[in-house]
Amino acid sequence: MPTDSSRPVSSQIRLSHARLPATLEIQVMDEYGVMRSQSIAAERALTVYLNRREIVTLMTLGADPEALVVGYLRNQGLIGAREDLEAVFVDWEVESAAVVSRHVPEDIEERLGRRTVTTGCGQGTVFGRLLEATDARPLVGSGLRQSVLYQLLENLGAYNETYRSAGAVHGCALCRGDQVLDFVEDVGRHNAVDTLAGRQWLMTQPGVEQPGVEQPGVEQPGVEQPGVEQPGVEQPDSFYTTGRLTSEMVLKVAQMGISILISRSGVTQNGVELANRFGVMLIARAKGRHFQAIHASGRLELDAVPVPRPGDRQRAR
C-alpha cells in the first residue's frame, strides 16, 4: 500500500446530484372521520459502499445524500483527507451510494468488526475505537452572549419546514452568532449532523466536479451544489441540534472544530465528560428563555437575564 506522501492528489471530486423530496403526501382520517391529505417524512434506505466494500445502510430522507455519505464516512474516521476522495455516486434505483477513495485505513476490517451501539435515533453506530482514538484536539473555546443565544433560538424557528409539515424528523444547524448558516433535517439527528459535516468538509474543496445525475421528475431550483467553494463563506462558531447531547454528538461537533453545542434536549454523562475533554460548551434544554449551560465558566456572558416569573423554578442560593 502506498504511503500518504506517494498517493496521487487531485483537485476534482465527482459527485452525483441525487436529491429527493423530503416529504410525500398520504391520505389520513382525522378524529372527525374526515379524509384529508397529510405530509409525512420520507424514509429511504441507502447502503454505503467504500471501494466496493459494504459499510452501512442508512435510513434517510434523501434530501442531500452525497453530503450525508461523505459526512458519515468522515465522522467514522473511514476517510481522512479530502484529496483521497475521488467520487460519490448515489443511485436510488438500487438504493446505494458508491464512494471511491484512494486510501482507506489499514485497520478497516478491524474497525468494521468492532461497533459501539450508541443512544442515537435508529441506534447510531461508532466504528472501532473512535470514541477513544480520535485526532480531535481540545478546542480554543469561543464565547457566547445570552442575548445572542436568545436571538438565535428565535431565528431557528423559521427553519424546521419538514418538522412543521410532517413531524418525525430531527434538525441540526451550523450557526454564527445569532445567524443560521445552514440547516438540515433528517429522520435521525446523526444523519443531520453528518450531512452538515459533509457539506462543510466539501465546501472547502475547490474544483469539485458535478456530473449532474438527476432523478426523474425531481426539480432542484436554486440549490447550492455541495462541494463547490463559495466565496466569503462564514465559518460557524456554534452547532444546534434538536436531539440529546450525547458523547457521539459532542465528538462529531469537536471534529468539525466547533466549540459551542446547543440543544433543546438534555445531556448524558458521557456527553458532559467528552465536552470537558474537547473544550465544548454545552447549552442544554434551550427553549424560550430557559437553558442549562455546562462548561460555561468565563465563556457565557449573562447580558439578558430574564425577570423571574411566578411559577418559575427558584434556584438554591
ROZA-525620 format. One record per residue (C-alpha): x, y, z. Coordinates in steps of 0.001 Angstrom, whole numbers. Layout:
residues N
+---------+---------+---------+
|      px |      py |      pz |
+---------+---------+---------+
|       X |       Y |       Z |
...
+---------+---------+---------+
END
This chain:
residues 317
+---------+---------+---------+
|      px |      py |      pz |
+---------+---------+---------+
|       0 |       0 |       0 |
|    1471 |    3405 |    -940 |
|    2331 |    5867 |    1777 |
|     495 |    9140 |    2210 |
|    3305 |   11068 |     530 |
|    3229 |    8841 |   -2578 |
|    -518 |    8909 |   -3156 |
|   -1702 |   10956 |   -6149 |
|   -3616 |   14125 |   -5345 |
|   -6487 |   15504 |   -7434 |
|   -8493 |   18671 |   -7041 |
|  -11577 |   17017 |   -8562 |
|  -14255 |   15175 |   -6599 |
|  -17053 |   13803 |   -8752 |
|  -20450 |   13967 |   -7080 |
|  -23857 |   12820 |   -8222 |
|  -26852 |   15068 |   -7608 |
|  -29471 |   12632 |   -6350 |
|  -31602 |   14710 |   -4008 |
|  -35187 |   13627 |   -3455 |
|  -38150 |   15393 |   -1819 |
|  -38086 |   15189 |    1972 |
|  -41832 |   14568 |    2299 |
|  -44686 |   12839 |     494 |
|  -48456 |   13077 |     718 |
|  -50796 |   10393 |    2039 |
|  -54491 |   10266 |    2912 |
|  -55405 |   10107 |    6606 |
|  -58671 |   10066 |    8543 |
|  -58896 |   12614 |   11344 |
|  -60813 |   12427 |   14613 |
|  -63972 |   13651 |   12852 |
|  -63886 |   10869 |   10266 |
|  -62814 |   13299 |    7530 |
|  -60289 |   12159 |    4955 |
|  -57559 |   14692 |    4243 |
|  -54097 |   14964 |    2775 |
|  -51137 |   14848 |    5182 |
|  -47420 |   15289 |    4586 |
|  -45207 |   12591 |    6089 |
|  -41425 |   12327 |    6278 |
|  -39773 |   10140 |    3661 |
|  -37656 |    7242 |    4905 |
|  -35306 |    5705 |    2364 |
|  -32642 |    3033 |    2747 |
|  -29206 |    3934 |    1385 |
|  -26430 |    1332 |    1533 |
|  -22962 |    2864 |    1524 |
|  -20078 |    1140 |    -271 |
|  -16484 |    2324 |     144 |
|  -14248 |     986 |   -2630 |
|  -16851 |   -1756 |   -3229 |
|  -16849 |   -2752 |     446 |
|  -20276 |   -2557 |    2113 |
|  -20079 |    -250 |    5135 |
|  -23557 |     517 |    6459 |
|  -27177 |    1086 |    5483 |
|  -28524 |    4493 |    6494 |
|  -32201 |    5409 |    6738 |
|  -32616 |    8951 |    5430 |
|  -34984 |   11484 |    3926 |
|  -32766 |   11520 |     834 |
|  -32634 |   15325 |     692 |
|  -28816 |   15566 |     393 |
|  -27438 |   12021 |     201 |
|  -23959 |   12834 |   -1093 |
|  -23184 |   15155 |    1820 |
|  -24682 |   12619 |    4268 |
|  -22458 |    9822 |    2972 |
|  -19289 |   11910 |    2985 |
|  -20011 |   13272 |    6461 |
|  -20775 |    9812 |    7810 |
|  -17538 |    8303 |    6475 |
|  -15558 |   11322 |    7650 |
|  -17039 |   11232 |   11163 |
|  -16446 |    7478 |   11409 |
|  -12774 |    8002 |   10503 |
|  -13045 |    5967 |    7296 |
|  -11975 |    8890 |    5096 |
|   -9171 |   11002 |    6491 |
|   -8273 |   13543 |    3813 |
|  -10258 |   15351 |    1118 |
|   -7627 |   14636 |   -1510 |
|   -8271 |   10905 |   -1037 |
|  -11907 |   11248 |   -2090 |
|  -12418 |   10662 |   -5823 |
|  -16166 |   10208 |   -6303 |
|  -19538 |    9782 |   -4611 |
|  -22380 |    8398 |   -6731 |
|  -25862 |    7804 |   -5330 |
|  -28290 |    5606 |   -7289 |
|  -31762 |    5431 |   -5750 |
|  -32869 |    2692 |   -8144 |
|  -30599 |     273 |   -6293 |
|  -30625 |    2260 |   -3021 |
|  -26839 |    2533 |   -2897 |
|  -24047 |    5074 |   -2627 |
|  -20711 |    4143 |   -4179 |
|  -17742 |    6017 |   -2736 |
|  -14304 |    5822 |   -4337 |
|  -11300 |    6720 |   -2199 |
|   -7579 |    6484 |   -2936 |
|   -6909 |    5437 |     621 |
|   -8753 |    3635 |    3412 |
|   -7465 |    2910 |    6921 |
|   -5173 |    -105 |    7087 |
|   -7195 |   -1454 |   10011 |
|  -10569 |   -1009 |    8294 |
|  -11527 |   -4670 |    8755 |
|  -10923 |   -4385 |   12491 |
|  -12885 |   -1143 |   12621 |
|  -15825 |   -2660 |   10770 |
|  -15742 |   -5624 |   13129 |
|  -15948 |   -3509 |   16289 |
|  -19033 |   -1367 |   16736 |
|  -20455 |     558 |   19655 |
|  -24240 |     934 |   19546 |
|  -24952 |    4440 |   20790 |
|  -28056 |    6107 |   22192 |
|  -28771 |    7851 |   18885 |
|  -32043 |    7623 |   16961 |
|  -32077 |    4414 |   14942 |
|  -29204 |    3064 |   17063 |
|  -26300 |    5189 |   15853 |
|  -23044 |    3285 |   15430 |
|  -19456 |    4270 |   16161 |
|  -16839 |    2120 |   14496 |
|  -13858 |     627 |   16329 |
|  -12149 |    2774 |   18942 |
|  -13409 |    6074 |   17527 |
|  -14601 |    7433 |   20873 |
|  -11154 |    6855 |   22377 |
|   -8771 |    7132 |   19440 |
|   -9810 |   10383 |   17808 |
|   -7489 |   13023 |   16399 |
|   -9725 |   15844 |   17645 |
|   -7756 |   18118 |   19987 |
|   -9051 |   20462 |   22702 |
|  -10606 |   23469 |   21009 |
|   -9995 |   27127 |   21645 |
|  -13313 |   27898 |   23281 |
|  -15322 |   30758 |   21825 |
|  -17688 |   32848 |   23926 |
|  -21407 |   33449 |   23690 |
|  -23688 |   36206 |   24944 |
|  -27035 |   35272 |   26457 |
|  -28828 |   37814 |   24275 |
|  -27263 |   36267 |   21148 |
|  -28404 |   32805 |   22249 |
|  -31983 |   34009 |   22665 |
|  -31995 |   35639 |   19231 |
|  -30513 |   32515 |   17636 |
|  -33200 |   30311 |   19167 |
|  -35833 |   32677 |   17800 |
|  -34254 |   32643 |   14330 |
|  -34072 |   28840 |   14278 |
|  -37859 |   28647 |   14450 |
|  -38091 |   29606 |   10774 |
|  -36060 |   26618 |    9542 |
|  -37866 |   23431 |   10601 |
|  -40040 |   23195 |    7483 |
|  -40180 |   19396 |    7296 |
|  -40945 |   19056 |   11004 |
|  -43783 |   21591 |   10768 |
|  -45402 |   19826 |    7819 |
|  -44689 |   16183 |    8616 |
|  -43028 |   15800 |   12039 |
|  -40906 |   12676 |   12692 |
|  -37549 |   14358 |   11984 |
|  -34645 |   15953 |   13821 |
|  -32948 |   19177 |   12802 |
|  -29362 |   20431 |   13068 |
|  -27833 |   23791 |   12189 |
|  -24471 |   25444 |   11684 |
|  -24616 |   28896 |   13244 |
|  -22517 |   32015 |   13637 |
|  -23603 |   34487 |   16272 |
|  -27388 |   34679 |   16021 |
|  -27437 |   33698 |   12337 |
|  -28231 |   30269 |   10885 |
|  -25676 |   29439 |    8190 |
|  -27056 |   26028 |    7202 |
|  -29898 |   23817 |    8431 |
|  -30607 |   20139 |    7763 |
|  -33488 |   17884 |    8780 |
|  -33455 |   14088 |    8616 |
|  -35102 |   11076 |   10226 |
|  -32300 |   10904 |   12804 |
|  -30168 |   13594 |   14382 |
|  -26955 |   11769 |   13466 |
|  -27915 |   11865 |    9789 |
|  -28492 |   15601 |   10098 |
|  -25127 |   16295 |   11756 |
|  -23322 |   14007 |    9292 |
|  -24907 |   15861 |    6367 |
|  -23794 |   19214 |    7754 |
|  -20308 |   17822 |    8378 |
|  -20180 |   16550 |    4804 |
|  -21325 |   19881 |    3385 |
|  -18800 |   21785 |    5471 |
|  -15978 |   19435 |    4533 |
|  -16803 |   19509 |     824 |
|  -17396 |   23264 |     783 |
|  -13686 |   23890 |    1329 |
|  -12736 |   21639 |   -1593 |
|  -12102 |   23695 |   -4752 |
|  -12969 |   22397 |   -8187 |
|  -15469 |   19736 |   -7240 |
|  -16967 |   18288 |  -10392 |
|  -20751 |   17976 |  -10572 |
|  -21813 |   15343 |  -13137 |
|  -25466 |   16244 |  -12543 |
|  -27026 |   12830 |  -12031 |
|  -30722 |   13623 |  -11799 |
|  -33748 |   11733 |  -10554 |
|  -36767 |   11636 |  -12870 |
|  -39379 |   14246 |  -12108 |
|  -37387 |   15933 |   -9339 |
|  -36517 |   19576 |   -9725 |
|  -33970 |   21313 |   -7509 |
|  -34144 |   25017 |   -8360 |
|  -31720 |   27315 |   -6627 |
|  -29938 |   24580 |   -4664 |
|  -26309 |   25202 |   -3780 |
|  -24134 |   22374 |   -5059 |
|  -22285 |   20587 |   -2251 |
|  -18552 |   20742 |   -2653 |
|  -18364 |   23954 |   -4636 |
|  -16267 |   26505 |   -2829 |
|  -18349 |   29579 |   -2079 |
|  -16507 |   32900 |   -1845 |
|  -16777 |   34585 |    1529 |
|  -18406 |   31634 |    3316 |
|  -18670 |   32342 |    7046 |
|  -17283 |   29762 |    9441 |
|  -19685 |   28510 |   12143 |
|  -18962 |   29113 |   15820 |
|  -21861 |   27072 |   17243 |
|  -23915 |   23993 |   16408 |
|  -27606 |   23436 |   17166 |
|  -29436 |   20114 |   17367 |
|  -32936 |   19118 |   18399 |
|  -31583 |   15842 |   19820 |
|  -29827 |   14808 |   23001 |
|  -26261 |   15911 |   23690 |
|  -24587 |   12507 |   23778 |
|  -20915 |   11552 |   23510 |
|  -21179 |   10899 |   19771 |
|  -22805 |   14276 |   19113 |
|  -20049 |   16040 |   21079 |
|  -17360 |   14087 |   19219 |
|  -18757 |   14929 |   15793 |
|  -19023 |   18633 |   16613 |
|  -15480 |   18660 |   18025 |
|  -14238 |   17045 |   14804 |
|  -15820 |   19959 |   12928 |
|  -13851 |   22418 |   15080 |
|  -16935 |   23916 |   16753 |
|  -16772 |   24626 |   20498 |
|  -20413 |   25507 |   21320 |
|  -23153 |   22860 |   21147 |
|  -26777 |   23867 |   21734 |
|  -29874 |   21688 |   22099 |
|  -33468 |   21931 |   23202 |
|  -32984 |   18487 |   24769 |
|  -30864 |   17213 |   27658 |
|  -27360 |   15811 |   28123 |
|  -25837 |   12450 |   29002 |
|  -22960 |   11682 |   31367 |
|  -20522 |   10751 |   28592 |
|  -21568 |   13813 |   26624 |
|  -20623 |   16060 |   29545 |
|  -17307 |   14276 |   30102 |
|  -16316 |   14343 |   26430 |
|  -17283 |   18011 |   26137 |
|  -14934 |   18794 |   29015 |
|  -12146 |   16882 |   27265 |
|  -12552 |   18798 |   23996 |
|  -13420 |   22216 |   25403 |
|  -17009 |   22231 |   24127 |
|  -19532 |   24405 |   25982 |
|  -22940 |   22720 |   26174 |
|  -26206 |   24659 |   26220 |
|  -28919 |   22104 |   27044 |
|  -32726 |   22390 |   27355 |
|  -32619 |   25665 |   25441 |
|  -36239 |   26704 |   24937 |
|  -37663 |   30188 |   25141 |
|  -35705 |   31998 |   27862 |
|  -34612 |   28834 |   29682 |
|  -31380 |   26872 |   29290 |
|  -28808 |   24861 |   31244 |
|  -25177 |   25741 |   30474 |
|  -22318 |   23302 |   31129 |
|  -18588 |   24097 |   30961 |
|  -19651 |   27741 |   30580 |
|  -17439 |   29488 |   33143 |
|  -15777 |   32516 |   31547 |
|  -17446 |   31807 |   28194 |
|  -21132 |   32636 |   28640 |
|  -21883 |   36321 |   29187 |
|  -25153 |   36801 |   31076 |
|  -26268 |   40063 |   29486 |
|  -30007 |   39298 |   29218 |
|  -31020 |   37664 |   32486 |
|  -34828 |   37297 |   32417 |
|  -37029 |   38572 |   35214 |
|  -38288 |   35593 |   37270 |
|  -41993 |   34909 |   36763 |
|  -44448 |   33310 |   39177 |
|  -44138 |   29559 |   38853 |
|  -40520 |   29616 |   37614 |
|  -38295 |   27205 |   39479 |
|  -36291 |   29030 |   42135 |
|  -32633 |   28111 |   42242 |
|  -30915 |   27495 |   45554 |
|  -28566 |   30286 |   46536 |
+---------+---------+---------+
END
